[in-house]
Amino acid sequence: MKKLAILSLISFASYSWAQTVNDVPIKDIDVDYVQIIGTGRSLSTKVNVEIDFGQETKSISFKNGTNIKDERGRNMKFNSMMDALNFMSANGYTFQFAYTTNDEKDRAIYYILKKNK
């Protein structure tokens, strides 16, 4: 019983230290492709990054479930889309292609990534 309790604590600790999207650790996302979306932040050089892997979100707001969270559950901040791309590469994803939108309602950079197998 003592071993089971220790194993449970270790499992919980490793899960709680992972970066997550919609409470799913990034390395455990079971899809072939993901899309990261970067939008500028007003009065800042940082970029907001969201990730879409076809997940169902937990809230009414689509954006709340797509932000990358750190080990403390806070939205991660990236210096640029290259910073986000390097982060995703370190988590097992390879860049495929990118495109941008630049209209009145949507100004964003989209990167399509493939999960390494």
C-alpha positions in Angstrom: 0.0 0.0 0.0 2.9 2.3 0.8 4.4 1.7 -2.6 1.1 2.6 -4.3 0.9 5.9 -2.4 4.4 6.8 -3.4 3.9 5.8 -7.0 0.7 7.9 -7.1 2.5 11.0 -5.7 5.3 10.6 -8.2 2.8 10.3 -11.1 0.9 13.4 -9.8 4.1 15.4 -9.4 5.3 14.6 -12.9 1.9 15.5 -14.4 1.8 18.8 -12.4 5.2 19.9 -13.7 4.3 19.5 -17.4 3.2 22.3 -19.7 -0.3 21.7 -20.7 -3.1 22.6 -23.1 -6.6 22.1 -21.8 -5.1 20.1 -19.0 -3.3 17.7 -21.4 0.5 17.6 -21.2 2.0 18.8 -24.5 4.1 15.7 -24.9 1.0 13.5 -24.4 -1.2 15.0 -27.1 -2.1 12.0 -29.2 -2.5 13.6 -32.7 -0.3 13.8 -35.8 -0.6 17.5 -36.4 -1.1 20.7 -34.3 -1.5 24.3 -35.2 0.0 27.1 -33.1 -1.5 30.5 -33.5 0.4 33.6 -32.6 -1.2 37.0 -32.1 0.5 40.2 -31.0 0.0 41.6 -27.5 -0.8 45.3 -27.3 2.0 47.5 -25.9 4.3 44.4 -25.6 7.0 42.7 -27.6 5.7 39.3 -26.4 3.2 37.2 -28.4 0.1 35.3 -27.3 0.3 31.7 -28.5 -2.6 29.3 -28.6 -2.5 25.7 -29.8 -5.2 23.8 -31.7 -5.0 20.0 -31.9 -8.7 19.5 -32.4 -9.4 19.4 -28.7 -12.7 20.0 -27.0 -12.5 23.0 -24.7 -13.8 23.0 -21.2 -15.3 26.5 -21.2 -17.6 28.7 -23.2 -14.6 30.8 -24.4 -12.6 28.9 -27.1 -9.4 30.7 -26.2 -9.3 29.7 -22.6 -8.8 26.0 -23.5 -6.2 26.6 -26.1 -3.5 28.6 -24.2 -0.3 26.8 -23.3 0.0 26.7 -19.5 3.1 26.3 -17.4 3.6 24.0 -14.4 1.7 26.5 -12.2 -1.3 26.7 -14.5 -0.5 30.2 -15.8 -0.5 31.1 -19.5 2.9 30.8 -20.9 4.4 33.9 -22.6 6.7 33.7 -25.6 9.1 36.3 -26.8 8.2 35.5 -30.5 6.8 32.8 -32.7 10.4 31.5 -33.0 10.4 31.1 -29.3 7.1 29.2 -29.4 8.4 27.1 -32.4 11.6 26.1 -30.4 9.4 25.2 -27.4 7.2 23.0 -29.5 10.3 21.4 -31.2 11.7 20.6 -27.7 8.4 18.9 -27.0 8.5 16.6 -30.0 7.0 18.6 -32.9 8.5 19.4 -36.3 7.6 22.5 -38.4 5.6 21.8 -41.6 4.5 25.2 -43.0 3.2 28.6 -41.9 0.7 31.1 -43.1 -0.6 34.5 -42.0 -3.8 36.4 -41.9 -3.9 40.2 -41.8 -7.4 41.6 -42.0 -9.4 43.8 -39.7 -10.6 41.0 -37.5 -7.8 38.5 -37.6 -4.1 39.3 -37.5 -2.2 36.2 -36.7 0.6 33.8 -37.7 -0.3 30.1 -38.0 2.3 27.3 -37.8 1.4 23.8 -38.7 3.5 21.2 -36.8 3.8 17.4 -37.1 4.4 15.3 -34.0 7.6 13.2 -34.2 7.0 9.5 -33.8 
